[in-house]
Amino acid sequence: MQIELRRRIGHDRSTGMSRARYIGEFKNGNRHGRGKFTFANGNIYDGEWVDNAEHGLGKFTQTAGCT
């Protein structure tokens, strides 16, 4: 059985009107595979995703001034 991964670029619909943004791979409408999520506060997670959750290898970068 072959699973299809599509590449789609755009705003993650689950974040509503916030300024959060996801660019990467999706599977069945969920973040899945490699991708970069920029949170509304400017923090960034760039790495692996499984079923909309950060999972596996990745890098989390906080914006300056965050505690």
N, C-alpha and C positions, 0 to 999 in steps of 0.2 A: 504494500500500500504506500503510495507516494503522498506526502503532505505538501501542499502548495503554500509557500511564503511569498506574499506580495509586498513590494516596496511602495509605500504611500507616504507622501510628505504633506504635513499640514498641522493644524492645531488639534490637539487631543480633545475630542468632543466631551470627554468626561469632566473637563475642568470648567465648563460653562463659560462665563464671560470674563474669567480671570485672564491675566496676561501669560499664563503658563503655556508652554509650547513643547510639543514632542515631534521629533523628526527621526524616523527610523522604520523598522520592520513591524508589520502587523500580522496577526493570524486570527482569523475569525473575529475581526474587529477589535482585538485586544493588542496592546503593546507586547510583542513577542519577538525575540531575536536581539539584534544589535540596535541601539537607539540612544538618542540624546534628549533628555528632558530638562527644560529650563523652567524652574519654578517661578511664580509671580514675584517672589522677593529677590530673584536673580541667582539663587543657588542653582547648580547644575549637576545632574547625574548623567554620566556618559558611560554606557556599558551594556551589559546583558539584561534582558527582561524575559520573564516567563509569566504568562497570563496576567498582564498588567502590573506585575510586581518586580522590583529590582531583585535580581537573582544572578549569582555567579560573579564573574569578574567585572569590575567597573570602578570608576573614579568619581568621587563626590567632591565638588568644589564649592566652598562657601564664599559669598560675597564679602568684601571688606566690611568690618564693623559688626558682623554677626557674632553672637555669643552662644 
